[in-house]
Amino acid sequence: MDVPPLAGKIAVLSLGALPLSYALNHLSALSYSLGVVLMSALILGLLFLAIYSLSRSDIYYDPLYAVFAVFAFTSVVDLLIALQEDGYVGGFMEFYTKEGEPYLRTAHGLFICYWDGIVHYLLYLAMAGAIRKRKRYRNFGLYWLGSFVMSLLVFLPGNILGKYSSEIRPTFFLTIPYVLVPCWAGLRVFNQTQASTCCTPNMVQEEQRKSLLWRPIDLALIIYLTFAAFFTLFRGLVVLDCPMDACFVYIYQYEPYLRDPVAYPKVQMLVNMFYVLPFYGLAIYGLIFPGCSWLPDWTLVFAGAIGQAQFSHMGASMHLRTPFTYRVPEDNWACFFTCNLLYALGPHLLAFRCLWRPAFFLHPPPGPPAHHEKQH
């Protein structure tokens, strides 16, 4: 997708976060939580007004343009937070991580910021560029929706349930729009018309007549999804303190991060068990029986969700901010990375397969009407 014209405009606005955050970091008024809340709300409001005045026609065409522009700005802020906490830059966002959201200093919080500052930022530029050129961005939007919702489902409950629950400040209520906006944005993305496929009725019929044995890629994906479902269930049982010996060995020798009192890994495994596990079952069904037209869209949503989840989980398991006793033992790095990388890669391969050859998932074409000869 060719998006340079709009990407440049949004990039310029979003990069304004660099001098602005540096200047705000030296204001004494921002040494108080209430000052951080008021200043953050004021900046976001002024940013929205600036975007509205500069790109009114684009917002009228698709209101999500303004959402993506504002979120691109916050993505740059998140990237600054992550880089600062890891010691790559300094003097930008100390005031916010100290008086605003101190739980962003956790290993999980840092990798959420990295993902938002890189992956989400590129998606915002691409989707805003598509709006500017009046093109579809449905696939990008579905991937972003899954990624964004997954980060919220884990990060917000983890803040409340973990050891940082006493550190919640008034800025926590700024996350309310972050909860409401994806719901509205998701409805708009799902309601966009799907891109037309080049599959003819004959191609659809031919593809859907094939048995599973003649579809080796689908068979391989079903085998993968079966193992991934068992792995998801197993890790869910691990964080629920299952007394099985296998669970005890796994949590102490392979993923001790699941015991970290910050609660993010526990919440992540439970979210996977209650949401990702049923999807794996539905995906297996959709790969066996033809005509499941809902599967391509939802594979994109879950690919984004699992990609974000695995990036944050794997990174936090190894980061120096995680106490040494909860980090992955060096002897088991290979096993840990292999299992978790495969767990992250599989949903993306499934989404690629559904978009690459969608004929199997299309509704079967109606049969020819019966012609009755008129007798005289």
N, C-alpha and C positions, 0 to 999 in steps of 0.2 A: 504494500500500500504506500503510495507516494504522499507523504505528509509534511515535507519540509516547510512550506509557507506558514502553516498554523503552528507547527511545533516550535518555530522560531519565536513567534509572538508569545506563546505561553511560557516558553523557556525564559524569555527576558523578564516577564512578570515574576515568575517563580524564583529566579535568581536574585530578585530584590530581597529575599530572605537573608542573604549573606550580610550586607551592610546593616540591615535593620536589626537583626539579632545581635550583631556586634555592638550597636549603639545602645540597645535596650539592656544589654548585659551590664552596662556601667551606670544605670539609673538606680539610685538608692531606693526609690519608691518600690522597686520590684524585689526588695528583700522581704516582702510580706506576701502571704498567699493571696490575700484579697486583691492586692495590686496586680499580681500576675494574672488573675482571672479577668479583671476589668480591662487590662491592657490587651490581653489575648482576644477578648471579645471585640474590642474596639478595632484592632488591626484586621481581624477577619471581616468585620462589617465594612471598613474602608476599602479593603481589597475587593469585596464583592461589588461595591459601588464603582470602583475603577474598572473592573471587568465589564460591568453592565454598560458603562458609558463608552467603552472602546469597542465592544463587540455586541451591540444591541441586536443586530439582525441575526447573528448566530444564536443568541439566546432565545429569540423568538422562534427560530427554526427548531431548536432542541434545547430546552432548559438545562439539560445535563452538561452543556458546554460550560456553564458557570460553575457547576459542581466540580467538573474535572479541572478547571483552572484554579479554583481555590484549593482543591486537594493536591494539585501539583506544587503549590506553594508550601503546604504543610509537609509534603514529601521531602522537600529540600531541608526543611527544619529538622525532620526526623533524621536525615542523613548527617546533618551537622551534629546532632546529639550523639549519634553512634560514633562518629569520627572523633568527637571531643572526648567521650568517655574512654575510648581506646587509645587516647594520647596522640592522635595524628594532627589535631588542630586544637587551639585553645582560645579562650576569651569570647566564646559565642553564646552558649546556652547554659552556663552554670546556674544562672538565676532560675531557669525553668526546672532543671532536674533537682534543684535544691528545694525550692518553694512550691513548685507546680506538681510535677509527677516524679517523685523520687524512685518509684518502682521501675522507671525506664532505665535506671542504672543496673538493673539485674541483667544477667546474661541473656535471658529470654527477651527482655525488653529491648536490649541492644540489637538483637537479630531481627526482631520485628521492625525496628527502625531501619536497619540495613535493607530489608526486603521492601519496605515502603519507599525508601529513598532511591532505590534502583529499579526494581521490577514495576512497582505501581507507578512510579514517575514516568517510565517509558510507555506504559499503557495509557496514562493520562494524555501524553503528547500524541500518541497514535489515535486515540479516540477523539480527542479534540480536533486533530487534523482531518479525520473522517467527517466530522460534523461540518467543518469549514468547507470541505469539498462536496458536501451533500452526498456522502457515500455511507454505506452500511459499516457498522462496527460491532455487529452482534456477537461475533465470536470473541473478539477482544473483551467486550463487555461481560460476557458470561464467565470468562476466565477471571477477570478482575473481581466480579461479584463473589465467586467462590472463595478467592483468596482473601478478600476484605472481610467477609463474614466469618471465615474461620479464625482470623486473627482476633476478631471481637469476641467470638464464642469462648476463646481460651484466655485472652488477656484480661478482660473485665472480670469474669468470675475468679480468676487467679489472684487479681489484686484484692478482692474482697475476702477470699478464703485463706490466702497464704499469710506468711509472716509479715508482709507489708500492709496488712489490713489497717494497722494503727497509723500508717503513713498517708492515708487517703486525705487529700486536701480539697478545698472548694473547686479546684480545676477539674476534678473528676467529673463534675456535672457538665463540663464542656463536651464530654463524650456522648451526651444525649443526642445531639444532631448526628453524630457518627453512627448511632444505632438506627435512627429514623431514616436518614438519607439512603442507605443501601436498600432498605425495603422499598422505597419509592423508585429508586434507580433500577432495582431488579425488575420491578413490574414493567417499567418502560423498556428495558432491554429485551425482556421476554416477549413483549408485544410488538417488537419490530418484526417486519416481514423477513422471512428466511430467504437467503440467496437461492436462486433457482439452480437446480442441478441439470446436468446434461444426460440424465438417465431416461431412456425411452421406456415405454411400457414393456416392450420385449426384454430389455435389459433387466428390468425389475423382476419380471416373471422368471427369467433364466437364473438370476442370482438366488431368488428365494426358493427355487426348486432343488438347489444343491443341498445335499446332506452335510452334516457337520464334518464327516470324514473327508469331504472334498473341499473343505474350507480350513486348511491347516493353520492359518493365522488365527482364526477365531478359536480353534481348538486349543492352540497354545495360550491364548488370552484367558480362556476359561480355566485352564490348569493354573495359570498364574493367579487369577482372581480367587480360586479356591484356597491356594496356599496363603494369599494375602488376607483372606477372611479369617483363617485360623490364626494367623499371626496377630491380627487386630484383636480377636477375642482373647488370645493368650495374654497380650499386654494389658488388656482391660482387667483380666482376672488378677494379674500381678499387682496392679495398683489398688485393687480391692482386697489385698492381703490374703489371697488364696493360699491355703496351707500346703499345697502340693510342693514336693521337693523341687520340681522343675522351676516353679515360680521363685522359690527361695534362691536357687542357684543363679537364675537369670538376673534378678534384681541386685544381687551382690557382686556378681562377677562380670556381667555384660552391660547392664544399664543401671548403675547405682543412682544416676540422675533422677530416676523415677521416685526415689526416696527424698529428694530435696524438699525441704519445708516451704519453698516459695510457692508450691501448689500448681504451678503451670504445667509440669509434666503429667501430674495426675489428672488434671482437668483435660489435657490434650488426649490422653489415652481413653478417658471416658467419652469424650466427644467422638473420637474415632469409633468406639464400640457402639454407641447409640445412633450414629448417623452414617458413618462410612461403611460399617459392616452391613447394614441393610441395603445400601447402594450396591455393594459387591454382589449380593444375592440377586438384585434386580438386573444388574448388568449381565450376569450369567444367563438369566432368563432371556434377556434381549438378544444375546448372541446365539441362543439356541432356536428361538422362535422368531420368524420373520415378521416385519411390519411394526416393530416397536419404534415408532417415529420420535418418541420422547428421548430415546437414549443418546443421540449425538449431542443434544443441548446439555444434558445433565453430565455427560462425560467431561465437557469443558468446565462446568462448574466445579466438579469434584477434582479435576486435574489441578485447577487453581488452588482449591482448598488444601489438597494434600501436598502440593508443591510448597506452599507457604508453611504448612505445619511441619513438614520434614526439614526444611531449611532452618527454621527456628529451633526445632528440637535437637537436630544434629549439632548445630553451632553451639547452642547453650550447653550441651553435654560435654563439650571440649573446652569451653572458654575459661579463661583464668578467673573470671568473676564467680564462677561456680566453685564452691569449696572443694578441695582436693579429694575428700572422701566420697564425693558424689560424681566425680568425673569418671569417664570411661577408662578402665585400666589399660595401660599401654599394651599389655599382652593380648588384649581382645579388640584392638582397634580394627583389624582387618575384618573380623566377623561383624562388628558393629556397623562399619561403613558399608559393607556388602549388603547386609540385610536392609538397612535403612535407605540406601540408594536405590535398590531394586523396588522397595516399597514406594518411593517417590517417582520412579521412572515408569512403572507399569500403567498408572492412570493416564499419563501423557501419551503412551503408546496406544492405549485404548481409544483416547480421543482422536488421535491421528488416524487410526484405522476407520473410525466412524465417519470422519470427514473425507477421507481419501476415497473410499468406495461406499457411498451411502445407500446404494440400491437395495441392499438387504433390509434396511430399516424403513424404507418408504412404505406407505400404504399400498397394498396390492391394487393394481388397476382393476376396474370393474370389468366383468366379462361382457362379451358381445350380447346385445339384446336379442331375444328370441324372435324370429320372424315367422309369423303364421300366414300361410297362404290363404287367400280368400277364395272360397269355393263358390262357384256359380251354379 
